[in-house]
Amino acid sequence: MNIFKGTGVALVTPFNADFSIDFEGLKKLVQLQIEGGVDFLVVQGTTGESPTLSQAEKTQVLETVIAVNNGRLPIVYGVGGNDTVNVAEAIRQVPKGVDGILSVSPYYNKPTQEGIYQHYKYIAEATTLPIILYNVPGRTGSNVSAETTLRLAEIPNIVAMKEASGNLDQIMEIIRLKPLSFGLLSGDDALTFPMITLGGAGVISVVGQAFPEKFSKMVNAALEGNYDIAREIHYDLIPVTKMFFQEGNPGGVKVALEKRNLMSQVMRRPLVQVSKELAAEIIQETERLLK
């Protein structure tokens, strides 16, 4: 069931000056990903500012992406939370056109490892869609251990983990012991290349949507074992990667996307645009990378 390999991109949500959703910008963004060679699209992850969108808006964004994509790439939809029953109910309501679910581990209430396991087991039973786990301790306040990930990997429709712990010991333990059918995806752009060399299956990327041409080339080269090519692109992208996350995500990547004439930098509060100094650096680096 695991079709989620290579370069996935966590799409931002473009906004107009009045904070309404910029659907034309969203359409252009999706088209850039398809033309740029990415392998699958992720809608309404954290990068999409999902906490500040109403359910109706989330549905509109998803429907727009499905329509523009027109079956060309697999679509993953972000559905997560810290109320297990409500998450399962939301997953049951996901419309046709979605090929998989990305679900972050429960945040704020900091469940035990057994609690995390039971949460994912319950939501997996609510759908036949493949589920990608998402471990991001810096946002959730708790870590999904290698042992818990490996237990969950035995559930048939749990097909992959987006790993953003930054813990290479944990990542290697998962890769060493996981079933062959279970994919380990990088949730950290800067670690994508090294994770693939260790046996990872790809990435769900922020940087990749601003430079899909370069990022997907790097990932494909790494997956094919062409490490010299992949390494060169990896280091070429490292400066802008650091810039994108310097003042929080998705402020940095929206600067580059504005430079590419796709959308404005507008974000919904409590997020605000990056500083003028950082924006100038990102613009300069974006111009260099697009030459």
C-alpha positions in Angstrom: 0.0 0.0 0.0 3.0 2.3 0.3 3.1 4.6 -2.7 4.6 7.5 -0.8 8.3 7.5 -1.8 10.7 10.1 -3.2 9.8 13.8 -2.9 6.6 14.8 -1.2 5.9 18.5 -0.6 4.0 20.0 2.3 2.0 22.7 0.5 1.6 26.1 2.0 -1.7 27.8 2.0 -1.5 31.1 0.1 -3.4 34.1 1.5 -4.5 37.4 0.1 -3.9 40.7 1.8 -7.2 40.4 3.7 -6.2 37.0 5.0 -8.7 35.1 2.7 -7.3 32.1 0.8 -5.6 32.9 -2.5 -7.0 30.0 -4.6 -5.3 31.2 -7.8 -1.9 31.2 -6.0 -2.7 27.6 -4.7 -3.4 26.4 -8.2 -0.1 27.9 -9.5 1.7 26.3 -6.6 0.3 22.8 -7.3 1.1 23.1 -11.0 4.7 24.1 -10.2 5.1 20.9 -8.1 3.8 18.7 -10.9 6.0 20.3 -13.5 9.0 20.3 -11.1 9.0 16.5 -10.8 7.7 15.9 -7.2 6.2 12.5 -6.4 3.3 13.3 -4.1 1.5 16.3 -2.6 0.7 16.8 1.1 -2.3 19.1 1.9 -3.0 20.7 5.2 0.1 19.8 7.2 1.5 22.3 9.7 3.2 24.1 6.8 -0.3 24.8 5.4 -1.1 26.7 8.6 -3.9 24.2 9.3 -4.5 25.4 12.8 -5.8 28.7 11.5 -8.2 27.3 8.8 -11.8 26.4 9.4 -13.0 23.0 8.4 -14.8 24.5 5.5 -11.6 26.2 4.3 -9.6 23.0 4.7 -12.2 21.3 2.5 -12.0 24.0 -0.1 -8.2 23.9 -0.2 -8.3 20.1 -0.6 -10.9 20.2 -3.3 -8.9 22.8 -5.2 -5.7 20.7 -5.0 -7.6 17.6 -6.1 -9.1 19.4 -9.1 -5.8 21.0 -10.3 -3.9 17.8 -9.8 -6.5 15.8 -11.8 -5.1 12.4 -10.7 -1.5 13.1 -11.8 0.1 12.7 -8.3 -0.9 10.9 -5.1 -2.5 13.3 -2.5 -1.9 13.0 1.2 -4.2 14.9 3.5 -3.2 16.0 7.0 -5.6 14.9 9.7 -4.3 15.0 13.3 -5.1 16.0 16.8 -5.0 15.1 20.4 -8.5 13.7 20.7 -8.4 10.2 19.2 -12.1 9.7 18.6 -12.4 13.1 16.9 -9.4 12.4 14.7 -10.9 9.0 13.6 -14.2 10.7 12.8 -12.5 13.4 10.7 -10.6 10.7 8.8 -13.9 8.9 8.1 -15.2 12.2 6.5 -12.2 12.5 4.1 -13.5 12.8 0.5 -12.7 10.8 -2.6 -9.5 11.9 -4.3 -7.3 11.5 -1.2 -4.7 8.7 -1.5 -3.4 8.7 2.1 -3.5 10.4 5.5 -0.7 12.1 7.3 -1.4 12.1 11.0 0.8 13.8 13.6 1.2 12.2 17.0 -1.0 13.6 19.8 0.3 17.0 20.9 0.2 18.8 24.2 -1.4 16.1 26.4 1.9 14.0 26.1 0.6 10.4 26.1 2.8 7.5 27.0 4.2 5.2 24.3 1.3 2.8 24.9 -1.1 5.8 24.5 0.5 6.8 21.2 0.2 3.2 20.0 -3.4 2.9 20.9 -4.2 6.3 19.3 -2.8 5.3 16.0 -4.3 1.8 16.2 -7.7 3.3 16.7 -7.5 5.8 13.8 -6.0 3.1 11.5 -9.2 1.0 12.1 -11.3 4.0 11.0 -10.1 3.9 7.4 -8.8 1.7 4.6 -6.6 4.5 3.4 -2.8 4.2 4.0 -1.6 6.2 7.0 1.7 8.0 7.4 2.7 8.6 11.0 4.3 11.9 11.8 6.9 12.3 14.7 7.9 15.9 15.4 8.8 16.1 19.1 9.7 19.8 18.8 6.0 20.6 18.1 4.1 17.9 20.0 6.1 17.7 23.2 6.6 14.0 23.0 8.6 11.5 20.9 7.3 8.4 19.1 10.0 5.9 20.0 11.6 3.5 17.5 9.9 0.6 19.4 6.5 2.2 19.1 7.1 3.0 15.4 8.0 -0.6 14.8 4.9 -1.9 16.6 2.8 0.4 14.5 4.5 -0.7 11.3 2.9 -4.1 11.7 -0.6 -2.6 11.2 -1.4 -3.2 7.5 -2.5 0.3 6.5 0.2 2.2 8.5 2.7 2.4 5.7 5.3 5.0 6.6 6.7 7.4 9.2 7.6 11.1 8.6 10.5 11.4 11.0 11.4 14.9 12.2 13.0 14.0 15.6 16.5 14.7 14.2 17.6 11.7 16.2 19.8 9.6 13.8 20.2 6.8 16.3 16.4 6.4 16.4 16.1 6.8 12.7 18.7 4.0 12.1 17.0 1.7 14.5 13.7 2.1 12.6 15.4 1.5 9.3 17.3 -1.5 10.6 14.3 -3.3 12.0 11.3 -2.1 10.0 9.3 -4.3 7.5 10.5 -3.9 3.9 7.0 -2.4 3.0 7.3 0.3 5.6 8.8 3.6 4.4 10.9 6.0 6.5 10.4 9.6 5.2 12.5 12.6 6.3 10.6 15.3 8.0 13.7 17.5 8.1 14.9 19.0 4.8 18.5 19.3 5.9 18.7 15.6 6.8 17.0 14.3 3.7 20.1 13.3 1.8 21.8 11.6 4.8 18.6 9.8 5.7 18.2 8.4 2.2 21.8 7.1 2.3 20.9 5.3 5.5 18.0 3.6 3.9 15.2 6.2 4.0 12.5 6.2 1.3 12.3 10.0 0.7 11.0 13.2 2.3 8.0 15.3 3.0 9.6 18.7 2.2 9.1 22.4 2.8 12.0 23.6 0.7 11.1 21.3 -2.1 8.0 23.3 -3.0 10.0 26.4 -3.7 12.7 24.6 -5.7 11.0 21.3 -6.8 13.2 21.0 -9.8 16.4 20.9 -7.8 15.1 19.1 -4.7 13.4 16.2 -6.6 16.6 15.8 -8.7 18.6 15.5 -5.4 16.2 13.0 -3.9 16.0 10.9 -7.1 19.8 10.8 -7.4 20.2 9.8 -3.8 17.6 7.0 -4.2 19.4 5.7 -7.3 22.7 5.7 -5.4 24.2 8.6 -7.4 25.5 10.2 -4.3 28.0 12.6 -5.9 25.2 14.3 -7.8 22.9 14.3 -4.7 25.5 15.6 -2.4 26.3 18.5 -4.7 22.6 19.6 -4.8 22.2 18.9 -1.0 25.0 21.4 -0.2 23.8 23.9 -2.8 20.4 24.0 -1.0 21.7 24.0 2.6 22.0 27.8 2.9 18.4 28.5 1.8 17.2 25.6 3.9 18.6 27.2 7.0 17.1 30.6 6.1 13.7 29.1 5.6 13.5 27.9 9.1 15.4 30.7 10.8 12.3 32.6 11.8 9.8 29.8 11.7 7.9 27.9 9.0 6.3 28.8 6.5 7.4 32.4 6.6 10.7 31.7 4.9 9.4 29.6 2.1 6.6 32.1 1.3 9.3 34.7 0.6 10.8 32.4 -2.1 7.3 31.6 -3.4 6.5 35.3 -3.7 9.8 35.8 -5.6 8.6 33.1 -8.0 5.4 35.1 -8.5 3.1 32.5 -7.1 1.7 34.2 -4.0 2.3 36.8 -1.3 4.1 36.3 1.9 0.9 36.8 4.0 0.3 34.4 6.9 -2.5 34.3 9.4 -1.8 35.3 13.0 -0.2 34.3 15.3 2.4 33.7 12.5 3.9 36.9 11.0 6.2 37.6 8.0 9.9 37.2 8.5 12.1 40.2 9.0 13.1 42.4 6.1 16.8 41.4 6.6 16.1 37.7 6.4 13.7 38.2 3.5 16.4 40.0 1.6 18.8 37.1 2.1 16.2 34.6 1.0 15.4 36.6 -2.1 19.1 36.8 -3.0 19.6 33.1 -2.5 16.4 32.3 -4.5 17.7 34.3 -7.4 20.9 32.4 -7.3 19.2 29.0 -7.2 16.9 29.9 -10.1 19.6 31.0 -12.5 
